[in-house]
Amino acid sequence: MTRITLNLQNFSQKDALMQIFEKYTNDFEYTSDEIFRRVVPPVCSCGTRMNHNGYNTYCKKDLGSVKIGRYECPLCKETYEEKRSFWEEIKEEFFSLMNKLYQRMRSLHVSYEGISDIMDFIFPRGKDTIYNSFNSSVENTKIPPIKDVRIVHYDEQYPKEGRTQKYRLTLLDHVTGQPIADELYDSKDSTTIKEFLDKHLDPNQQIFVVTDIANGYPSIFKDFFGKNVIHQLCLLHLNKLIIKDFPKRTTMEQELTKYKLLNIFYNRDNEIEFLKKLAEEEKIMKQKNDKGYLKWLKKQRYLFKRFLHDLELRRRREKQNLEQRSYEEAFDILDDLMKEFYSFSTSLRKRLDMIKKNWKYLTAFYFVEGAPATNNLLENYYSTSLKTHRKKQLRKDKGIENHIKLSAMKRAGMLKKPEKTLLEVFLKFIPFLNPG
């Protein structure tokens, strides 16, 4: 190990110095003048032994400085400086940990200015310096690829880069919850989507894909994967479309019809029983004056909302999700609704036709073990990685891309607790701090 000659100022730092220089052989020394050099100077290229020739000082503001030995050939006057790898390594360790701190705070949506204000208490850094360090660290990070992908979620988001509309295309692995790919494009036409898929998925591998209910998805995935794809349309999106088919302020009869459609894939028997009684009572109330009926309807809407809230609280207490119907139950309920087809409004007839037309895509999950029925996993990822109200805040170059990649790093467990604290790493600089 390096020969260390201590002085009165660094005597208490013996252990720290030994740790820093432990990988060097005893061919090196750290002198009482705090110069790092070789005990015996190296041989010059001309074959002559060099002489010690002072040192060069390397400083890092607020962290300290080191003296690195120089050598000079007495014959040809060629000079040589000792390598300072130990100094670069402890600086790298310190600033790498700083970058992890920036990443952690950015993942919690702390602004660059906010990070700069916090760093004033630790190690002062300007917001531009933090911005550049953060983006460089994220861009240079390699996320381990996900292997053996069988079930994927696909969706799109529409952030803006300045005033330019961008399209975020995402593939998420169902098993790990990690993004397989998450990229920005200027378009989201079928050609772009196929190029995106070709870049990250193997069309010759059997795969189960979940998407929302957009008209072009079935043909796009069939064209790309052929017979190797099982395509599931998200049931949550279906339910959202059903709800949009009704006015915000429904009558009890309309509410009952809505829940009959929502009842196809999820058990809504309790809600339907509750609404049936109100729908019968509504027929009587409609015969009275409009003012009395509207007052009654307002009260019943409130009571029904409370009923729904109580059901939700009960499921949470029992740690249960909304019960999913079996394939046979779902088929029978749709069949019963189709028998009443002409009693529904035009918009509801179209919705029933759409469900019947896409039945195989809405029920694919029944026939694949462990397959999801919704795209909730990807929706949750979107809500935590790039919230809607933040889409227009990331206007600088690479801002959106790096924030997206940061979310992927978090999902991959790369923002976990560090092995060393910032204080532990900073202590390595204590022997090199300028006196006073």
Secondary structure as the mmCIF struct_conf table of DSSP 4:
data_model
#
loop_
_struct_conf.conf_type_id
_struct_conf.id
_struct_conf.beg_label_comp_id
_struct_conf.beg_label_asym_id
_struct_conf.beg_label_seq_id
_struct_conf.end_label_comp_id
_struct_conf.end_label_asym_id
_struct_conf.end_label_seq_id
STRN STRN1 ARG A 3 ILE A 4
TURN_TY1_P TURN_TY1_P1 LEU A 8 ASN A 10
HELX_RH_3T_P HELX_RH_3T_P1 PHE A 11 GLN A 13
HELX_RH_AL_P HELX_RH_AL_P1 LYS A 14 ILE A 20
TURN_TY1_P TURN_TY1_P2 PHE A 21 LYS A 23
BEND BEND1 TYR A 24 TYR A 24
TURN_TY1_P TURN_TY1_P3 ASN A 26 ASP A 27
STRN STRN2 PHE A 28 TYR A 30
TURN_TY1_P TURN_TY1_P4 SER A 32 ASP A 33
STRN STRN3 ILE A 35 ARG A 38
BEND BEND2 VAL A 39 VAL A 40
HELX_LH_PP_P HELX_LH_PP_P1 PRO A 41 PRO A 42
STRN STRN4 VAL A 43 VAL A 43
HELX_LH_PP_P HELX_LH_PP_P2 CYS A 44 CYS A 44
TURN_TY1_P TURN_TY1_P5 SER A 45 CYS A 46
BEND BEND3 GLY A 47 GLY A 47
HELX_LH_PP_P HELX_LH_PP_P3 THR A 48 THR A 48
STRN STRN5 ARG A 49 ARG A 49
HELX_LH_PP_P HELX_LH_PP_P4 MET A 50 MET A 50
STRN STRN6 ASN A 51 LYS A 60
TURN_TY1_P TURN_TY1_P6 LYS A 61 LEU A 63
STRN STRN7 GLY A 64 GLU A 72
TURN_TY1_P TURN_TY1_P7 PRO A 74 CYS A 76
STRN STRN8 THR A 79 GLU A 81
HELX_RH_AL_P HELX_RH_AL_P2 SER A 85 SER A 107
TURN_TY1_P TURN_TY1_P8 LEU A 108 HIS A 109
HELX_RH_AL_P HELX_RH_AL_P3 TYR A 112 MET A 119
TURN_TY1_P TURN_TY1_P9 ASP A 120 ILE A 122
BEND BEND4 PHE A 123 PHE A 123
HELX_RH_AL_P HELX_RH_AL_P4 LYS A 127 GLU A 139
TURN_TY1_P TURN_TY1_P10 ASN A 140 ASN A 140
HELX_LH_PP_P HELX_LH_PP_P5 THR A 141 ILE A 146
BEND BEND5 ASP A 148 ASP A 148
STRN STRN9 ILE A 151 GLN A 157
STRN STRN10 LYS A 160 GLU A 161
TURN_TY1_P TURN_TY1_P11 GLY A 162 ARG A 163
STRN STRN11 THR A 164 GLN A 165
STRN STRN12 TYR A 167 ASP A 173
TURN_TY1_P TURN_TY1_P12 HIS A 174 THR A 176
STRN STRN13 PRO A 179 TYR A 185
BEND BEND6 ASP A 186 ASP A 186
BEND BEND7 ASP A 189 ASP A 189
HELX_RH_AL_P HELX_RH_AL_P5 SER A 190 HIS A 200
BEND BEND8 LEU A 201 LEU A 201
TURN_TY1_P TURN_TY1_P13 PRO A 203 ASN A 204
BEND BEND9 GLN A 205 GLN A 205
STRN STRN14 ILE A 207 THR A 211
TURN_TY1_P TURN_TY1_P14 ASN A 215 GLY A 216
HELX_RH_AL_P HELX_RH_AL_P6 TYR A 217 PHE A 225
HELX_RH_3T_P HELX_RH_3T_P2 GLY A 226 ASN A 228
STRN STRN15 VAL A 229 LEU A 233
HELX_RH_AL_P HELX_RH_AL_P7 LEU A 235 LYS A 244
TURN_TY1_P TURN_TY1_P15 ASP A 245 ASP A 245
BEND BEND10 PHE A 246 PHE A 246
BEND BEND11 LYS A 248 ARG A 249
HELX_RH_AL_P HELX_RH_AL_P8 MET A 252 LEU A 262
TURN_TY1_P TURN_TY1_P16 ASN A 263 PHE A 265
STRN STRN16 TYR A 266 TYR A 266
HELX_RH_AL_P HELX_RH_AL_P9 ASP A 269 MET A 285
TURN_TY1_P TURN_TY1_P17 LYS A 286 GLN A 287
BEND BEND12 LYS A 288 LYS A 288
HELX_RH_AL_P HELX_RH_AL_P10 ASP A 290 ARG A 317
TURN_TY1_P TURN_TY1_P18 GLU A 318 LYS A 319
HELX_LH_PP_P HELX_LH_PP_P6 ASN A 321 GLU A 323
STRN STRN17 GLN A 324 GLN A 324
HELX_LH_PP_P HELX_LH_PP_P7 ARG A 325 SER A 326
HELX_RH_AL_P HELX_RH_AL_P11 TYR A 327 LYS A 339
TURN_TY1_P TURN_TY1_P19 GLU A 340 GLU A 340
HELX_RH_3T_P HELX_RH_3T_P3 PHE A 341 SER A 343
BEND BEND13 PHE A 344 PHE A 344
HELX_RH_AL_P HELX_RH_AL_P12 THR A 346 LYS A 357
TURN_TY1_P TURN_TY1_P20 ASN A 358 ASN A 358
HELX_RH_AL_P HELX_RH_AL_P13 TRP A 359 LEU A 362
BEND BEND14 THR A 363 THR A 363
HELX_RH_3T_P HELX_RH_3T_P4 ALA A 364 PHE A 367
BEND BEND15 VAL A 368 VAL A 368
TURN_TY1_P TURN_TY1_P21 GLU A 369 GLY A 370
BEND BEND16 ALA A 373 THR A 374
HELX_RH_AL_P HELX_RH_AL_P14 ASN A 376 SER A 385
BEND BEND17 LEU A 386 LEU A 386
HELX_RH_3T_P HELX_RH_3T_P5 THR A 388 ARG A 390
TURN_TY1_P TURN_TY1_P22 LYS A 391 GLN A 393
BEND BEND18 LYS A 396 LYS A 396
TURN_TY1_P TURN_TY1_P23 ASP A 397 LYS A 398
HELX_RH_AL_P HELX_RH_AL_P15 GLY A 399 ARG A 411
TURN_TY1_P TURN_TY1_P24 ALA A 412 LEU A 415
BEND BEND19 LYS A 416 LYS A 416
BEND BEND20 GLU A 419 LYS A 420
HELX_RH_AL_P HELX_RH_AL_P16 LEU A 422 PHE A 426
HELX_RH_3T_P HELX_RH_3T_P6 LEU A 427 PHE A 432
BEND BEND21 LEU A 433 LEU A 433
HELX_LH_PP_P HELX_LH_PP_P8 ASN A 434 PRO A 435
#
